[in-house]
Amino acid sequence: MLDRLEPQSPDALLALIKLYADDERSDKIDLGVGVYRTGQGDTPVFAAIKQAEARLVEEQDSKSYLGPEGDMGFVHALMPYAFGKDAAMGGRLAGMQTPGGTGGVRLAVALARRAGVGRVHLGTPSWPNHAQILADVGVETATFPHARADGTADADALLSVIRGAKAGDAVLVHGCCHNPTGIDYSPEEWDAIAEAFAEGAALPILDLAYQGLGQGIEEDAYGLRRVLAAVPEALVAYSCDKNFGMYRDRVGALYVLAADAGQLPAIQSNLNALARASWSMPPDHGGAAVRVVLRDDGLTRLWLDELETMRARMREVRESLAAAGTAGSVDLAPLAHQNGLFSTLPVTKEQVERLRKEHAIYMAGSGRINVAGLHQGNIDKFVKALADVTG
């Protein structure tokens, strides 16, 4: 029976990692892998996390099972940062820990499907795993353009989709620091998006994977909070992998806003059943470390300071790229107004291949770059190489 399986295409980014590792050129640049890097090219463990982990080693008294909902202390500690002062949303909010933001998105779509959602609208381009998850869970995917050619968000396209959605439709929206474009909706556009959701039939699914890496913790949560304040129901997938540097520990959560608090027991029981059948229960260590950080004022301040350092460095890179103006046929100016780790450049796969072969610059075939792979020592090389292959 297993001989019926067809080979699947290898993940392009994983293949890129190997190509980069095998390249012996000393001036190679990695813009592909989606992790934060310092100006020295390192992806460090947060000092706040290091201290929290040391406490766990000393104080944790058991490795016994937690259950499918995971560390609820972690889940509750995140809520004020994502949802603000009224984190409980009037008692209408339930949550559970998931294996990273990916697990949160997967669980959100599975719950939506079980509740009757048959179609999910997705702005493109999007994080590639969004489409894979939707297909694997078995819901129809409908797409709309996320960005305009001038490097701004196409809010009109999203609003049109929300207003035209029917019962059984959901719309999946990035909360901030859009992956792969870095192009976010403005506060005024979020106001209109929230109003459209409130008046329409679509279920909002919000993916908040990069809070704090754009404009700030509060600023990056603006759209999420506006939508949740306006609608009766919503699903929120959250990731700590980026803003706590917990990539390999897979730290995430799913939150569900119900129309009525009385619906939460049924919702929670379905979440538990879906999680139990998927991963039984999430890994504990990373969530426990984040919980320790968020329950200690000193560690929280240290974490926020580290997050500010990350944000400032990526902003500096973006401003340096924008100051370069046009490189060949590529206008770099819009990058100054984009957010987070990623931006997408208007380059062809052939030009990306030339960047790799001729200049030792590695990036996704889609044109997505991780701006944290650049620093003052290699930005000039990148801009000149880009001009060479696109001029």
C-alpha positions in Angstrom: 0.0 0.0 0.0 2.8 2.4 0.8 4.1 2.1 -2.7 1.2 4.2 -3.8 2.7 7.3 -2.2 4.0 9.8 -4.7 7.2 11.8 -3.8 6.6 15.3 -2.6 8.6 18.3 -3.7 11.3 19.2 -1.1 10.8 22.4 0.8 12.6 25.1 -1.1 13.8 26.9 2.0 15.2 23.8 3.5 17.1 23.1 0.3 18.4 26.7 0.4 19.8 26.1 3.9 21.9 23.2 2.6 23.1 25.1 -0.5 24.2 28.0 1.8 26.0 25.7 4.2 27.9 24.0 1.3 29.0 27.4 -0.2 32.6 28.0 0.8 32.7 31.7 -0.3 33.6 33.8 2.7 31.4 36.8 1.7 28.1 34.8 1.3 24.9 36.3 2.6 21.9 34.4 3.9 18.6 36.2 3.4 16.5 33.1 3.2 16.0 31.6 6.7 13.3 33.4 8.7 15.2 34.0 12.0 16.5 37.2 13.6 20.2 37.8 13.3 22.4 40.3 15.1 24.8 42.6 13.2 27.4 39.8 13.7 25.1 37.2 12.1 24.2 35.4 15.3 20.7 34.2 16.4 21.2 34.5 20.2 19.1 33.1 23.0 17.4 36.0 24.8 19.1 36.9 28.1 15.6 36.9 29.7 15.0 33.4 28.5 18.3 32.2 29.7 17.5 33.4 33.2 14.0 31.9 33.1 15.5 28.6 32.0 17.9 28.6 34.8 15.0 29.1 37.2 13.2 26.2 35.7 16.2 23.9 36.1 16.3 24.8 39.8 12.6 25.0 40.6 10.6 22.7 38.3 9.6 19.7 40.4 8.0 17.4 37.7 8.0 16.5 34.1 4.5 14.9 34.4 1.8 15.4 31.7 0.0 18.8 31.6 -2.8 17.7 29.3 -3.8 18.9 25.7 -4.3 22.5 26.8 -0.6 22.8 27.9 0.7 25.4 30.3 -2.3 27.5 31.1 -0.1 29.9 33.2 1.7 30.6 29.9 -1.6 31.0 28.0 -2.9 33.5 30.5 0.4 35.4 30.9 0.3 36.2 27.2 -3.2 37.6 27.1 -2.6 41.2 28.3 0.1 41.6 25.7 -2.0 40.4 22.8 -5.4 41.6 23.9 -4.8 44.6 26.2 -6.3 45.6 29.5 -9.6 43.7 29.0 -7.6 40.5 28.2 -10.5 38.2 29.1 -12.8 40.0 26.6 -15.7 40.0 29.1 -15.2 36.3 29.9 -15.7 35.3 26.2 -12.1 34.2 25.5 -10.6 30.7 25.8 -7.1 29.6 25.0 -4.6 26.8 24.9 -0.9 26.2 24.2 0.1 24.9 20.8 3.3 23.7 19.2 4.4 27.1 17.7 2.3 29.5 15.7 2.0 26.7 13.1 0.1 24.6 15.6 -2.1 27.6 16.4 -3.0 28.1 12.8 -3.6 24.4 12.2 -5.9 24.1 15.3 -7.8 27.3 14.3 -8.5 26.0 10.8 -9.5 22.5 12.2 -11.9 24.1 14.7 -13.3 26.4 12.1 -13.9 23.4 9.8 -15.6 21.5 12.6 -17.8 24.5 13.2 -19.0 24.6 9.6 -16.4 26.8 7.8 -15.9 25.4 4.3 -13.9 28.2 2.6 -11.1 30.4 3.9 -10.1 33.5 2.0 -6.3 34.2 2.0 -4.4 37.2 0.8 -1.5 36.4 -1.5 1.3 36.2 -1.3 1.2 34.7 2.2 3.3 32.5 4.4 3.5 29.3 2.3 2.4 27.0 5.1 -1.0 28.8 5.3 -2.1 27.3 2.0 -0.6 23.9 2.9 -2.5 23.8 6.2 -5.8 24.9 4.6 -5.4 22.2 1.9 -4.5 19.5 4.4 -7.4 20.3 6.8 -9.7 20.1 3.8 -11.2 23.5 3.4 -11.4 25.4 0.1 -9.0 28.2 -0.3 -10.0 31.5 -2.1 -7.3 34.1 -2.7 -7.2 37.9 -3.1 -4.2 40.3 -3.6 -2.6 41.5 -0.3 -0.3 44.2 -1.7 -0.2 46.7 -4.5 2.7 47.2 -6.9 3.6 50.5 -5.1 4.5 48.5 -1.9 1.3 49.4 0.1 -1.4 47.1 1.4 -4.4 46.5 -0.8 -6.9 47.1 1.9 -9.7 47.5 -0.6 -9.3 43.9 -1.8 -9.6 42.6 1.7 -12.6 44.8 2.5 -14.3 43.6 -0.7 -13.7 39.9 0.3 -15.0 40.5 3.9 -18.1 42.3 2.7 -18.9 39.7 0.0 -18.3 36.7 2.3 -21.1 34.3 3.1 -22.0 32.1 6.1 -19.4 29.3 6.2 -16.6 31.6 5.1 -13.5 32.7 7.1 -10.9 35.2 6.3 -7.3 34.7 7.4 -5.4 37.9 8.1 -1.8 38.6 9.3 -1.9 40.7 12.5 1.4 42.5 11.8 4.8 42.2 10.1 3.3 40.5 7.1 5.2 37.4 5.9 6.5 37.6 3.2 6.0 41.2 2.2 6.4 43.2 5.4 3.4 45.3 4.2 0.9 46.0 7.0 -2.5 47.7 7.1 -2.5 51.2 8.6 -4.5 51.9 11.8 -7.2 53.6 9.7 -7.4 50.6 7.4 -7.7 48.3 10.4 -10.6 50.4 11.7 -12.4 49.8 8.3 -11.5 46.1 8.4 -13.0 45.7 11.9 -16.2 47.5 10.8 -16.5 45.2 7.8 -16.0 42.1 9.9 -18.6 43.4 12.3 -21.2 43.9 9.6 -20.4 40.8 7.6 -20.8 37.0 7.9 -17.1 36.0 7.7 -15.2 34.4 10.7 -11.9 36.3 11.3 -8.8 34.1 11.7 -6.0 36.4 12.9 -2.4 35.1 12.8 -0.2 37.2 15.2 3.3 35.7 14.7 5.6 38.7 15.1 4.2 41.0 17.8 6.8 43.5 18.8 9.0 43.2 15.8 7.2 45.9 13.8 6.4 49.2 15.6 6.1 47.9 19.2 4.1 45.6 21.4 1.0 47.9 21.6 1.2 49.2 18.1 1.5 45.7 16.5 -1.6 44.5 18.4 -3.8 47.4 17.2 -5.5 45.6 14.3 -6.1 42.4 16.4 -7.7 44.4 19.2 -9.9 46.5 16.9 -11.3 43.4 15.2 -11.9 41.5 18.5 -13.7 44.6 20.0 -16.0 44.7 17.0 -17.0 41.0 16.3 -18.9 38.3 18.2 -16.5 35.5 17.2 -12.8 35.2 16.1 -9.8 32.8 16.2 -6.3 34.1 17.0 -3.1 32.1 16.4 -0.1 33.4 18.4 3.6 32.6 18.1 6.4 33.3 20.6 9.0 31.7 18.3 10.1 35.1 16.9 9.5 37.6 19.7 11.0 35.4 22.3 13.6 33.7 20.0 12.1 30.3 20.8 12.2 28.9 17.3 13.2 25.3 18.0 11.1 25.1 21.2 7.9 25.7 19.2 5.9 28.0 21.5 2.5 29.2 20.5 -1.1 29.5 21.5 -4.6 29.6 20.1 -7.3 31.8 21.5 -11.0 31.6 20.6 -13.4 34.5 21.1 -17.0 33.3 21.6 -20.2 35.1 21.1 -21.3 34.1 24.5 -19.3 32.8 27.5 -21.7 29.9 27.8 -20.3 28.5 24.6 -16.8 28.2 25.9 -17.1 24.7 27.5 -18.1 23.2 24.2 -15.4 25.1 22.3 -12.8 24.0 24.8 -13.8 20.4 24.6 -13.5 20.5 20.9 -10.1 22.1 21.1 -8.9 19.5 23.5 -10.2 16.7 21.2 -8.5 18.2 18.1 -5.3 18.8 19.9 -5.3 15.3 21.5 -5.7 13.7 18.0 -3.0 15.9 16.5 -0.1 16.2 19.0 -1.6 14.9 22.3 -0.1 17.8 24.2 2.4 20.6 23.4 6.0 20.6 24.5 6.3 22.3 27.9 9.8 23.8 28.2 9.5 26.9 26.0 6.0 27.9 27.2 7.2 27.5 30.8 10.2 29.7 30.1 7.9 32.4 28.6 5.6 32.2 31.6 8.5 32.7 34.0 9.6 35.8 32.0 6.1 37.3 31.9 5.4 36.7 35.6 8.6 38.6 36.7 8.7 42.3 36.3 12.5 42.4 35.9 12.6 39.7 33.3 9.7 41.3 31.5 11.6 44.6 31.3 14.7 42.8 30.1 12.7 40.9 27.4 11.1 44.2 26.2 14.5 45.8 26.0 15.9 43.0 24.0 12.9 43.2 21.7 13.5 46.9 21.2 17.1 46.2 20.2 15.9 43.7 17.6 13.3 46.1 16.3 15.8 49.0 16.1 18.3 47.0 14.2 15.8 45.8 11.6 14.6 49.4 11.2 18.2 50.6 10.7 18.7 48.0 7.9 15.4 49.0 6.2 16.4 52.7 6.3 19.8 51.9 4.9 18.3 49.9 2.0 15.7 52.7 1.3 18.4 55.3 1.3 20.1 53.4 -1.5 17.2 54.3 -3.7 16.9 52.2 -6.8 19.2 49.2 -7.4 18.9 48.3 -11.1 15.2 48.0 -11.7 14.3 47.5 -8.0 13.0 50.5 -6.0 14.2 49.9 -2.4 12.4 53.0 -0.9 9.2 51.2 0.1 11.2 49.0 2.5 11.5 51.9 4.9 7.7 51.8 5.6 7.4 48.0 5.9 7.7 46.0 9.1 9.3 42.9 10.6 11.8 40.4 9.3 10.6 40.2 5.7 10.2 42.1 2.5 9.5 40.8 -1.1 11.5 42.3 -3.9 10.2 42.3 -7.6 12.8 39.9 -8.9 12.5 36.8 -11.1 13.6 33.3 -10.2 16.3 33.6 -12.8 17.6 36.8 -11.1 17.5 35.1 -7.7 19.6 32.2 -9.2 22.1 34.7 -10.5 22.4 36.3 -7.1 23.2 32.9 -5.6 25.6 31.7 -8.3 27.4 35.0 -9.1 27.3 36.9 -5.8 26.8 34.2 -3.0 23.5 35.8 -2.0 20.9 33.3 -0.9 17.2 34.3 -0.9 13.8 32.6 -1.6 12.8 32.2 -5.2 9.7 34.3 -4.5 11.9 37.4 -3.9 11.4 37.3 -0.2 14.4 38.5 1.8 15.0 38.4 5.6 16.3 41.9 6.3 18.0 40.7 9.5 20.5 38.9 7.3 21.9 42.3 6.3 24.1 44.6 8.3 26.4 47.6 7.6 29.1 45.3 6.5 27.2 43.7 3.6 24.4 46.0 2.6 26.6 47.7 -0.1 27.5 44.3 -1.6 23.8 43.3 -1.7 22.7 46.6 -3.3 25.4 46.4 -6.0 24.6 42.7 -6.7 20.9 43.5 -7.0 21.7 46.3 -9.4 23.9 43.9 -11.4 21.3 41.2 -11.9 18.3 43.5 -12.5 19.9 46.4 -14.3 
